[in-house]
Amino acid sequence: MLEEKFNDISALILRIVFGGLMLVNHGWGKMMKFFGDEPIKFADPIGLGETTSLGLAVFAEALCAFLIVIGLRTRLAVVPLVITMLVAIFVIHISDPFKKMELGIIYLFAYVVIALLNSGRYSVDALISKNK
C-alpha cells in the first residue's frame, strides 16, 4: 500500500517537473511565436514546412505538456513529446556534440518513465475514473 502511494507521488512529481518545464521553457515561447504577428521562422527538420513544424512543436511542447502536468490522457499525451524528443536528438542534434543532445535524452527517458507509471492517483484521469 505504501509502495503504491510512493509510485503515485513519484508519477505526480515527474509529471509536474517534466511537463511543467517543457511547457514553460519550450512550449510557451513557441506558442507565442505561432500565434504572434511576426512571420514564422522555425526549423523544418522533417520537411513539413516551417509553419507545420512549429504547429506540431506547439502541440507537443505546450498542449501535451499541459495535459501531462494535470494528468489527463497521460499515456497518449506522452507520445507526441517522445516523437519530438526523438526528432530533436536524431535529426536536429545528430551531428552535434553529445552535450547538445543530453537535454533531449533526459526528457525522452522521463517521458518514457511517465508513460510506464501512467498518471497515478493524483491526476485528472483518476478523478474521471472515480466519478464513473
N, C-alpha and C positions, 0 to 999 in steps of 0.2 A: 504494500500500500504506500509506504513512504517512498519507495523507488519510483512508483508511478507519478507521485506528486513532484519529485525532482525532475522527472522526464518532462512533465507539463511545464514546470518553471523554466527548464532549460530551453524548451521549444519557444516559450514566450520571450525569453531573453534573446535568443538567436533571431527570432522574427523581428523584434523591435530594433535590435542593433543593426543587423544587415539589411533589413528592409528600410529602416529609417535612414541609415547612412546613404544607401543608394538613392532614395528619394530626395533627400536634402542636398547631397553633394554632387549628384549626377543628373537625376531626373528633373529636378526643379528648373535648373538653368536651361536644359534642352527644351522643356515645356514652354518656358518664356520665349525662347528663340523661335519655336514652332508657331506660337500664337502671336508673335510680335509683328511689328510693321516692317522690319528690315528684311531685305531679300535673304532667302535661306542659303547659307554656305555651310555645308556639312559633308563629312566624308561619305563616300559611296563605295564601301568595301566589297559589296557583292553584286554591284551593277544594277541596282533597282532605281537609281536616281537619288539625288540629294534629299528631296522632299520626302520621298517614301522611306528612305533610310532613317531620316530624322524622326518621322512619324512612328516607325517601328521602335526606335530607341526610346521615344517618349512613352509609348505604350508599355514597354517593358520596365524602364527605369523609373517612371512616375506612377502609372496606374497599377501595374503588377506589384511594384514595391509597396505601395499603399495597401493593397489587398493582403500582402504578406504581413505587414505591421498589424493590421486589425484581425488577421486570421480568418479571412473569407476566401474559400476555394483555394486554400494554400497550395496544395499539390499542383493544381492547374496553373496558378499564378507563377509558380517557380519555373515552369517550362520556358516561357519567353526570356526570362533572366538567364537561365542556363545557356540558351542559344546565343544570347547577346554576349555572355562571357566567353563562350567558345569562339565566336567571331572576333572578339577583342584579342584573345590570346593567339589564335591560329591564323588570323587573317591580318588584322591591323598591326599587331606587335610581333609577328613571327620572325622578322629579321632583326628585331631589337634585342638588346641585352636582356638577360633573364629578369633583371631588376624592373624593367618596364612591364613585364608580364606578371610579375608577382601579385599585384593587387587583383588582377582579373582571376588568377588562380585561387586566391584566398576567397573571393566572392563565389567563384564557381563551386568550391567544395563546401562552403557554408550553405549555399542553396541546395546542394545535394543532401546535406545533413538535414536541412529543414524539410525537404521532401520526405526523407525517411522517417523523421519524427512526426510529421504532419503538424497540424495547428495546435493540438493539445487542448486541454480543458479550459484554458483561459483565452478564448477566441470567440469570434462571431460564429464560426462553424459550430462550436459546442453549444452556444446559445440557441441556434437554429434547431439543432438535432434534439435538444432538450425540450423545445416547445412543440415538437411534432407528436 
